Amino acid sequence: MGVIAPNGTGVDDFWRSLLRGESAVRRVTHFDASTYPCQIAAEVRDFDPLRYLDPKTAKRLDRFAQMAFAASQTAIEDAQIDFRHEDLCRIGVFIGSAIGGIGVIETQHNIFMEKGLKRISPFTVVSSSTHSASGAIACHFHFRGSNTTIAAGCNSGLDATYSAFNAIRLGDADVMIAGAGEAPITPFSFAAFNASGYLSRENTKSRKSTQAL
């Protein structure tokens, strides 16, 4: 298992925070949300993509894909599988993501509006794709089995895990990397969720639980 989450990086930290009943919901720091109806979110605050990716690759990936890659890498280390003795054609990757590279889309759109077409990154299409996470994982580890992205809203990660389980159960794969990645706390995405009425406006209440699970 591998976890990059607002309430813990790594399985041990994540599990301990759950047992303590700790909430990771705080004031938004990724951008200025002071004018938004909702000004709170569960942000991943301690994630450094360069701990897991080389600078060139990290630059080409949206934050959601960076975190999905990091979680997959730590899960692979946790599993202690020696891939030298595995058939790489029977190792696949199923990753779920509802929104994909919304951060890249927003950034590159702003560049386009301010500086024009020639300043847009040539990697925008690839980096913003929901498939960029599973593609990066498969390419890095040379996995040649089924490679699929599940975009099914909030349950995308669960659907990806179930699909990966079925691939093994049906004999289509020996090993599957399965999970999800999401990074929707960006100015426009957060505004859109605000406009939809999905987000809490209880910005002043404490978000810390006082009772352990």
Buried (B, 14 or more C-beta within 10 A) or exposed (E): EBBBBBBBBBBEBBBEBBEEEBEBBBEBEBEEBEEBEBBBBBBBEEBEBEEBBEEEBBEBBBBBBBBBBBBBBBBBEEEEEEEEEEEBEBBBBBBBBBBBBBBBBBBBBEBBEEEEEEEBBEBBBBBBBBBBBBBBBBEBBEBEBBBBBBBEEEEBBBBBBBBBEEBBEEEEBBBBBBBBBBBBBBBBBBBBBBEEEEBEEEBEEEBEEEEEE
